[in-house]
Amino acid sequence: MQAKFVKPEMNIGRKWAAWSTRDRWFGLPGAVPKRTYGTIRQSFLDAGVEVGAAIGRRYLKFSDVILTRVLGPANVRWAAEYILFVPDARVRAGLGSGHRDVPHWMAGFEYLVLAAFGHALRTLMADMDLSRIMEGWPYEPGKVQVRLVEGTDGEPRIQVRLDLGIIQMHTEGRPDGQRPRGFDSLLEYQEARLDEHTGEHGSAQGFVLTAEDCRDLKEEAAQFYRRYTALWVLEDYDGVVRDTTRNLRALDLLSKFAETESDRHEMDLFRPFITMMRARALASQAMRDNEAKAALHAIDDGLEQLRQHYSSTGQEPGFERSSEVATLKNMRDALVPKLPVSQKSDLRRRLDEALRSENYELAAILRDELRMLEN
C-alpha cells in the first residue's frame, strides 16, 4: 500500500495505534508502518474491536439472545463464519467496510459491532462444549447413570450419562420440551384429530395415520421410553406409570389406524415390556405406601394383560417363555410372604371367581400365591 499524506486532524489514529497494534479477537497482524492511510484505518478498526470486545463482555446475555433467538439456531453457524473469518479477510485486504472512501469512524463502528457479537459468540460456542461436564461426571461401564439437575429456567431436568455423552430430558410433557402443533405431544394431537373426525362422521371409520404420522409417533414413543427407564432408576414410579400408560395409548392408536400393515404391528413387539414396566412401577409405588395388597393386584393385573396379549396374537406358548412374565412372577413371589394372613380369604375368593370364569391361567397364579402364603 502506498504511503499517503496524513492530515493533522487524523493524527489521533497514531495514538490509538500505539496502544492497540494487534487485533486480539480476529488475529490481525501488527499495525502497518505509520504515516500511511492503512495505519490510520487499522487504528480505528483496532479501537472498534477493543471497545466491541468490552461491549461483548458487558452485554453477553443480550448478544446471546440476539444470536440464538433473532438469528435462530440454524443461522448461528453462518454468523460464526461471518464474524470469525470475513472481518479478518477484509481488514487484511485494507478494505475496512468495503470502500476506501468510507470514514474511519464508520469502519471502526462496523467492527465495534462485529467484535461485540464475536466475543459473545465465542463465549456461547465455548459453553456448547460438554467436555467439562462430562469430565465431572465420568462414564462407568455397566452402570445406568441417571441424575436430576436444575435447568437454567429453574425447572428440573433428567440427565443420562452415556459412553459418548449426556442425554438431557424434561420431567414433564415431551422429553425434548417441544409442543408440536401446540399440543403436549404428537400423540395428543393425533388423538384430538381422531376426536374431531369421530365428531364429524359419527365414527372413527376413515381415520388414517399415514406412514409419516406413524414414523413421528414411533420417534416420540422412543423419547418417552428413554425417560421412563431413567425415571425407574430414580424411583419416580408415578412418572414411570404416566409415561408407560402414554406409550400404551400410542401403541393402541397405531394398531388401529396405521395405514400399512407393518406400521400396525411393528410397535406391538414392545407391548410386553411396556406392560411389565407399568405393573412393576404400580407395585413398587404400592409397596412404598405399605399397600402390599394393592401391589399384588398390580402384578396380577399386569400378568393378565400379558396373557391376553399373547392370546390375542396367537402366541399362547410365548406367555410362559416371556422374560417379562418371569420378571413379574419373581416380583410376586417376593411379595406374597409380606401379605398378612387375613389376605387368605381374599385370595380364595379371587381363585373361585377365576375358576367360575374359566380363567385357568389366573387361577393357577392365585393358587400358587395361596400355597406360598399358607406355607
C-alpha positions in Angstrom: 0.0 0.0 0.0 1.4 3.4 -1.0 2.2 6.0 1.7 -0.2 8.9 1.8 -0.2 12.4 3.4 -1.7 12.3 6.9 -3.9 15.3 7.7 -3.3 16.8 11.2 -6.8 16.1 12.3 -6.2 12.5 11.7 -3.2 12.1 13.9 -5.4 10.6 16.6 -5.0 7.3 14.7 -1.3 7.2 15.6 -2.1 7.4 19.4 -4.6 4.5 19.1 -2.1 2.5 17.1 0.4 2.9 19.9 -1.7 1.0 22.4 -3.6 -1.3 20.1 -1.3 -2.7 17.3 -2.7 -6.2 17.2 -6.3 -7.4 17.0 -6.6 -9.9 19.8 -10.0 -11.2 18.6 -9.6 -11.6 14.9 -5.9 -12.4 14.8 -4.9 -9.3 12.8 -1.3 -8.6 12.1 0.5 -5.7 13.7 -0.1 -2.2 12.6 1.4 -1.3 9.2 4.1 1.4 9.0 2.9 4.8 10.4 2.0 7.8 8.3 0.1 5.6 5.9 -3.5 5.6 5.1 -3.8 2.0 6.2 -2.3 2.8 9.6 -5.0 5.2 10.4 -7.7 2.9 9.1 -6.4 0.0 11.1 -6.1 2.1 14.2 -9.7 2.9 14.1 -10.6 -0.7 13.4 -8.4 -1.8 16.3 -10.1 0.6 18.6 -13.5 -0.6 17.4 -12.5 -4.2 18.1 -11.3 -3.3 21.6 -14.4 -1.4 22.5 -16.5 -4.0 20.9 -14.9 -6.7 23.0 -15.7 -4.8 26.1 -19.3 -4.4 25.0 -19.5 -8.0 24.2 -18.4 -8.9 27.7 -20.8 -6.4 29.3 -23.8 -7.4 27.2 -23.1 -11.0 26.7 -26.6 -12.1 27.6 -28.1 -9.7 25.2 -25.8 -10.8 22.4 -26.6 -14.4 23.3 -30.4 -13.7 22.8 -29.7 -12.0 19.5 -27.7 -14.9 18.2 -29.9 -17.7 19.3 -33.4 -16.1 19.1 -33.2 -13.4 16.5 -30.8 -15.1 14.1 -32.2 -18.6 15.1 -30.2 -21.7 15.9 -29.9 -22.6 12.2 -28.1 -19.3 11.5 -25.6 -19.4 14.4 -23.1 -21.3 12.3 -23.5 -18.8 9.5 -23.0 -15.9 12.0 -19.9 -17.6 13.4 -18.3 -17.9 10.0 -19.1 -14.3 9.1 -17.8 -12.9 12.4 -14.8 -15.1 12.7 -13.5 -15.1 9.2 -15.0 -12.3 7.0 -13.8 -9.3 9.0 -10.3 -10.8 9.2 -10.0 -11.2 5.4 -11.5 -7.7 4.8 -9.1 -5.9 7.2 -6.1 -7.8 5.9 -7.0 -6.5 2.4 -7.2 -3.0 3.7 -10.8 -2.7 2.7 -12.4 -1.7 6.0 -16.1 -1.6 5.4 -15.6 -2.4 1.8 -14.8 1.0 0.3 -11.7 3.2 0.6 -13.8 6.4 0.9 -15.7 5.3 4.0 -14.8 7.4 7.0 -12.5 5.8 9.5 -15.0 6.2 12.4 -17.7 4.3 10.4 -15.3 1.4 9.7 -14.4 1.4 13.4 -18.0 1.3 14.4 -18.7 -1.6 12.0 -16.0 -3.6 13.7 -17.1 -2.5 17.1 -20.5 -4.2 16.4 -18.9 -7.2 14.9 -16.5 -7.6 17.8 -19.2 -7.3 20.4 -21.1 -10.2 18.7 -17.9 -12.0 18.1 -17.0 -12.1 21.7 -20.4 -13.2 22.7 -20.4 -15.9 20.1 -17.1 -17.2 21.2 -18.3 -17.4 24.8 -21.5 -19.1 23.6 -19.5 -21.6 21.5 -17.3 -22.4 24.4 -20.4 -23.1 26.6 -21.5 -25.6 23.9 -18.5 -27.8 24.7 -19.6 -30.6 27.1 -16.1 -31.7 28.0 -16.1 -30.0 31.4 -19.5 -31.5 32.3 -18.5 -35.0 31.1 -15.2 -34.9 33.0 -17.1 -34.0 36.2 -19.4 -37.0 35.7 -17.3 -39.9 34.4 -18.9 -42.7 32.5 -19.0 -46.0 34.4 -19.4 -49.1 32.1 -22.2 -51.5 33.1 -23.9 -48.9 35.3 -27.1 -47.0 34.5 -26.1 -43.4 35.4 -29.1 -41.0 35.9 -29.4 -37.8 37.8 -31.7 -34.8 38.3 -30.3 -31.3 37.8 -31.8 -27.8 37.8 -32.2 -26.2 34.4 -31.4 -22.5 33.7 -35.2 -21.9 33.9 -35.3 -23.3 37.4 -37.1 -26.5 36.3 -35.7 -30.0 36.9 -34.0 -31.9 34.1 -33.2 -35.6 33.8 -29.7 -36.4 32.6 -28.5 -39.8 31.5 -24.7 -40.5 31.1 -23.7 -42.5 28.1 -20.3 -43.5 26.9 -20.3 -40.8 24.2 -22.1 -38.0 26.0 -25.2 -37.0 28.0 -28.9 -37.1 27.2 -31.0 -34.4 28.9 -34.8 -34.5 29.2 -37.6 -32.6 30.7 -39.5 -34.2 33.5 -43.0 -33.2 32.2 -44.5 -33.1 28.8 -42.4 -34.3 25.9 -38.9 -35.2 27.0 -37.4 -32.8 24.5 -39.6 -29.9 25.7 -41.3 -29.3 22.4 -45.0 -28.7 21.9 -45.8 -29.9 18.4 -48.7 -28.1 16.8 -49.5 -26.6 20.2 -50.1 -29.9 22.0 -48.1 -31.6 24.7 -47.2 -34.4 22.3 -47.9 -35.7 18.8 -50.0 -38.4 20.4 -52.4 -35.9 21.9 -52.5 -34.1 18.6 -53.5 -37.3 16.7 -56.0 -38.2 19.4 -57.5 -34.7 19.0 -57.7 -35.3 15.2 -59.4 -38.6 15.9 -62.0 -37.0 18.2 -62.7 -34.3 15.6 -63.1 -36.9 12.9 -65.4 -39.0 15.0 -67.5 -35.9 15.9 -67.9 -35.0 12.2 -68.5 -38.5 10.8 -70.1 -40.2 13.8 -67.4 -42.9 13.9 -63.7 -43.5 13.6 -64.1 -45.1 10.2 -62.0 -43.4 7.6 -59.4 -42.1 10.1 -55.9 -43.0 8.9 -52.4 -42.4 10.2 -50.0 -42.0 7.3 -46.6 -43.5 7.1 -45.1 -40.1 8.2 -47.6 -39.9 11.1 -46.6 -43.4 12.2 -42.9 -42.6 12.0 -43.3 -39.4 14.1 -45.3 -41.3 16.7 -42.7 -44.0 16.9 -39.9 -41.5 17.3 -41.8 -39.7 20.0 -42.5 -43.0 21.8 -38.8 -43.7 21.8 -38.3 -40.4 23.7 -40.8 -41.5 26.4 -39.1 -44.9 26.6 -35.8 -43.2 27.4 -37.4 -41.1 30.0 -39.4 -43.8 31.8 -36.4 -46.1 32.0 -34.5 -43.2 33.6 -37.4 -42.4 36.0 -37.3 -46.1 37.1 -33.7 -45.7 38.1 -34.6 -42.5 40.0 -37.5 -44.5 41.7 -40.1 -42.0 40.3 -42.7 -44.6 40.0 -45.6 -42.2 39.3 -43.6 -40.9 36.4 -43.0 -44.4 35.0 -46.7 -45.2 35.2 -47.5 -41.9 33.4 -45.1 -42.5 30.6 -45.8 -46.2 30.1 -49.5 -45.6 30.1 -49.0 -42.9 27.5 -46.9 -45.3 25.3 -49.5 -48.0 25.5 -52.1 -45.4 24.2 -49.7 -44.8 21.3 -49.5 -48.5 20.5 -53.3 -48.8 20.6 -53.6 -45.8 18.2 -51.1 -47.3 15.8 -52.5 -50.8 15.8 -56.0 -49.5 15.0 -55.4 -46.7 12.5 -52.0 -47.1 10.8 -52.2 -47.1 7.0 -49.9 -50.0 6.5 -49.9 -53.5 8.0 -46.2 -53.1 9.1 -46.9 -49.9 11.0 -49.9 -51.5 12.7 -47.9 -54.3 14.2 -44.3 -53.1 14.4 -44.6 -51.3 17.7 -46.7 -54.1 19.3 -43.5 -56.0 19.8 -42.8 -53.6 22.7 -46.1 -54.1 24.4 -45.0 -56.8 26.8 -42.0 -54.7 28.0 -44.1 -51.6 28.5 -46.9 -53.6 30.3 -44.3 -55.2 32.6 -42.7 -51.8 33.4 -46.0 -50.3 34.2 -47.0 -53.2 36.5 -43.7 -53.1 38.3 -44.0 -49.3 38.9 -47.5 -49.6 40.2 -46.5 -52.4 42.5 -43.4 -50.6 43.7 -45.3 -47.5 44.5 -47.9 -49.5 46.4 -45.1 -51.2 48.4 -43.6 -47.8 49.2 -47.1 -46.8 50.6 -47.2 -50.1 52.6 -50.0 -51.4 50.5 -49.0 -55.0 49.8 -52.4 -56.0 48.7 -52.5 -53.2 46.1 -49.1 -54.2 44.9 -50.2 -57.8 44.4 -53.2 -56.7 42.4 -51.0 -54.6 40.2 -48.8 -57.5 39.4 -51.7 -59.9 38.8 -53.3 -57.3 36.5 -50.0 -57.0 34.6 -49.8 -60.8 34.2 -53.4 -60.9 33.0 -52.7 -58.2 30.4 -49.7 -60.1 29.1 -51.7 -63.3 28.9 -54.4 -61.5 26.9 -51.7 -60.0 24.6 -50.1 -63.4 23.8 -53.5 -65.0 23.4 -54.8 -62.3 21.0 -51.8 -62.5 18.8 -51.9 -66.3 18.6 -48.7 -66.8 20.7 -50.1 -68.6 23.8 -46.9 -70.6 24.3 -45.0 -67.3 24.4 -46.6 -66.4 27.7 -44.7 -68.9 29.7 -41.4 -68.2 27.8 -41.7 -64.4 28.2 -39.0 -62.7 30.2 -41.5 -60.0 31.2 -43.8 -62.6 32.7 -40.9 -64.2 34.6 -39.9 -60.8 36.0 -43.5 -60.1 37.3 -43.8 -63.7 38.7 -40.5 -63.3 40.6 -41.7 -59.9 42.0 -44.9 -61.5 43.0 -43.1 -64.4 44.7 -41.1 -62.0 46.7 -44.2 -60.0 47.6 -46.6 -62.8 48.8 -44.8 -63.6 52.0 -45.3 -60.0 53.1 -49.0 -60.3 52.9 -50.9 -60.6 56.2 -52.7 -63.8 57.0 -56.0 -62.0 56.6 -55.4 -61.9 52.9 -56.0 -65.7 52.6 -59.8 -65.2 52.3 -59.4 -62.6 49.6 -57.1 -64.9 47.6 -59.6 -67.8 47.9 -62.4 -65.5 46.8 -60.4 -64.4 43.7 -59.5 -68.0 43.0 -63.1 -69.0 43.0 -64.0 -66.2 40.6 -61.2 -67.1 38.2 -62.4 -70.7 38.2 -66.0 -69.7 37.6 -65.0 -67.5 34.6 -62.7 -70.4 33.3 -59.6 -68.1 33.6 -57.4 -71.0 34.4 -54.1 -69.0 33.9 -55.1 -66.6 36.6 -56.4 -69.4 38.8 -53.1 -71.2 38.6 -51.3 -68.0 39.7 -53.7 -67.4 42.6 -53.4 -71.0 43.7 -49.6 -70.7 43.8 -49.9 -67.5 45.8 -52.3 -69.1 48.3 -50.0 -72.1 48.7 -47.0 -69.9 49.4 -48.9 -67.8 51.9 -50.1 -70.9 53.8 -46.5 -72.3 53.9 
